[in-house]
């Protein structure tokens, strides 16, 4: 039995409050991994010539729009969302397996997670260009502004995902 499993069992034996706190610690670690994935990918994508060329391209559809000023145009929208979606995919599978030790049916939980994730990504995709323009107006560079806006959106997602994941991944794996 691995060290993580031993700590999980020790936390479970201390009661639900300690077990939940331990899950929050693991959730935070997984979120930091997702954070690294998101920011690494965001910064790599922002260096691609195709994304760079579209940074000042205005766009408007549904609730999403940006005038392309402050390089918060279509290229930023694409890079931000690809990075965010990739980070959420990583977080879903790692949290299901390692944080919550869950055996829930992926076919049942993944659609709910996807709907919740789409809602959060839509919110973040709407908020990120607004924040990025705000940070540019404060004097940050475009790259730092992109990262600062992504950090704020990631933190909001972090706060909202834990209770949703706790509910979705409630079924523990059966002990062998």
DRENLO-379162 format. One line per 2 residues: number of its first residue (from 1); for each residue x, y, z of C-alpha. Coordinates in steps of 0.25 Angstrom, whole numbers. Layout:
NUM	X,Y,Z  ...
***
This chain:
1	0,0,0  5,14,-4
3	8,25,5  -3,33,0
5	-13,22,3  -8,21,17
7	-10,36,19  -24,35,13
9	-27,23,22  -22,31,34
11	-30,43,31  -43,35,29
13	-41,29,42  -41,42,49
15	-54,46,44  -61,53,32
17	-56,67,36  -41,62,35
19	-44,54,23  -50,66,16
21	-38,75,20  -28,65,15
23	-36,64,2  -35,79,1
25	-20,78,3  -19,68,-9
27	-29,76,-17  -20,88,-15
29	-8,80,-20  -16,75,-32
31	-20,90,-35  -6,94,-34
33	-2,84,-45  -14,88,-53
35	-9,102,-51  4,99,-57
37	-2,92,-69  -11,104,-71
39	0,114,-70  10,107,-77
41	1,104,-89  -4,118,-89
43	9,124,-90  14,114,-101
45	1,117,-109  3,132,-108
47	17,130,-114  11,123,-127
49	11,132,-139  -3,128,-142
51	-8,132,-128  1,145,-128
53	-5,149,-142  -19,148,-136
55	-16,155,-122  -22,168,-128
57	-33,162,-136  -46,167,-130
59	-57,157,-128  -72,156,-123
61	-81,144,-122  -91,141,-112
63	-86,147,-98  -72,147,-103
65	-66,160,-109  -53,168,-109
67	-49,179,-117  -34,174,-119
69	-28,186,-112  -18,182,-102
71	-16,169,-109  -28,163,-103
73	-34,159,-116  -37,145,-123
75	-23,140,-121  -24,142,-106
77	-38,136,-106  -33,123,-113
79	-20,122,-105  -27,124,-91
81	-38,114,-94  -30,103,-100
83	-21,104,-87  -33,105,-78
85	-40,93,-84  -27,85,-84
87	-24,88,-69  -39,84,-66
89	-37,70,-73  -25,68,-65
91	-32,72,-52  -44,63,-54
93	-36,50,-55  -26,53,-45
95	-36,58,-35  -45,46,-37
97	-34,36,-35  -25,42,-25
99	-32,53,-17  -46,47,-15
101	-42,32,-17  -55,31,-25
103	-60,19,-33  -72,27,-38
105	-76,23,-52  -69,33,-62
107	-81,32,-72  -90,38,-61
109	-81,48,-55  -73,53,-67
111	-85,60,-74  -89,67,-61
113	-74,72,-60  -74,76,-74
115	-87,84,-73  -81,91,-60
117	-67,93,-67  -74,99,-79
119	-81,109,-70  -69,112,-63
121	-60,113,-75  -71,122,-82
123	-71,131,-69  -55,131,-69
125	-55,134,-84  -64,146,-82
127	-57,151,-70  -42,149,-75
129	-41,159,-86  -48,169,-77
131	-38,167,-66  -26,166,-76
133	-30,180,-81  -31,185,-67
135	-17,180,-63  -11,186,-76
137	-17,199,-72  -10,198,-59
139	3,197,-66  6,182,-67
141	11,176,-80  2,169,-89
143	8,155,-85  7,159,-70
145	-7,164,-72  -11,151,-79
147	-5,143,-67  -11,151,-56
149	-25,150,-62  -23,135,-64
151	-19,134,-49  -32,142,-44
153	-41,133,-53  -33,120,-48
155	-35,124,-34  -50,126,-36
157	-51,112,-42  -42,106,-31
159	-52,111,-20  -64,106,-28
161	-59,93,-33  -56,87,-19
163	-70,86,-14  -75,81,-28
165	-64,70,-29  -67,66,-14
167	-82,63,-18  -78,57,-32
169	-68,48,-26  -75,44,-14
171	-74,29,-16  -61,23,-11
173	-53,12,-17  -56,-2,-11
175	-44,-7,-3  -38,-20,-9
***
